[in-house]
Amino acid sequence: MIDMRKFAIILALAALSVGAFAQKATPKKAEKPMKCAVTNEALNVAKATKDHMYTDYKGRRYFFCCDGCPQTFKKNPAKYAKTATSIPTPVPAKAATKKKVG
């Protein structure tokens, strides 16, 4: 017969084991790395955003690695948009919270 202290310890260890397994069982979703819409070079989205190295086209935001890429993209956006990585165009905070008056 198992005494109550041993039973409590076994139960606690079992709970810890289940918790550790549950953490390992849920893998993090890997984000798709962003690339320049023209050259397909890997880029830093935060830096491209800070430097205004992006353009919005048909509801999507496309990022660029250098000063020449935005002009190239704008000459034929449909060509580059087919294969480029992009994100949905962010909604400005003011537009999202703006209420209709009257």
N, C-alpha and C positions, 0 to 999 in steps of 0.2 A: 504494500500500500504506500502511495506517495504522500508525503506530508504537504501541507499547504504552502510552505515556503519554497520547496523545490518546484511545486506546480506553478507558482507565481513567477519564479525565475525562468522556467521553461517557456511559459506563455510570453514573458517579456522578450526573451531572445527570439522567439518565433515572430513576434510583431516587428522587431528590428530587422530581421531578415527579409520580411515581406516589404518593408519600407525601402530597404536598400535595393531590392530587386526592382521595385516599381520605378525608382529613379533611373536605373540603367535601361529599363524597357522603353522609355520615352525619349527617342533620339531627337536632337534639335534639328529643325529644318534648316538646311544649308541655303543661304541666299545666293542667287545667281550673281556672279561678279559683273559689274558694269564695265562696258567697253565703249570706246569712242565710236560714235555712229558712222564715221567715215573710214577711219583707219583700222578699226577693230582692235585697237591697243587697250590694254587694261588701264583703268584710271581711278582716281580717288574722287568719289562723288561729292564729298564735303568740300574739297578744294575746287572742283569744277563749279559747284554751286556758288561758293564764295567769290570766285573770279568771273561769274556770269558766263561760263562756258557751256551754255545749253540753249536749246530752242524748243518750243512747244509746237507740235504738229499733230493735228487730228486727235486731240485729247491725250496725247502722250508726250512725255518730256525726254528729249534725246541729249546726251552729253558729248562733249568734245575734248580732245586732248591738247589742242593748240589753236592759235588764232586763225589759221587758214581753214580749218575744218567747218566752221559755221557757214562760211560763204560757199564752200563746195556743197554742203548739204542743201542749202537754200536754192541752189541752181537746179537740183533734181531730188527733192525730198522723198518722193515715192520710191525711187530706186534704193536709197539708203535705208528707208524705214522698213522695207521688207525683211531685212536681215539683222538690223541693229537691235541691241538691247535697249529697253526704255522702261519708264515707270509711268503710271497714270499722272496726268498733269495735276499738281496740287491745287486745291481750292484755296484762294486767299482767305485769311482769317476774317477779315472785314466782310467779305462777300458771303461767307458761310453763316455769319451771325447777323447779317443785315435783315431788319424786319421791314415789311411793307407797311407804310403809313397811309391812312386814309381810306 
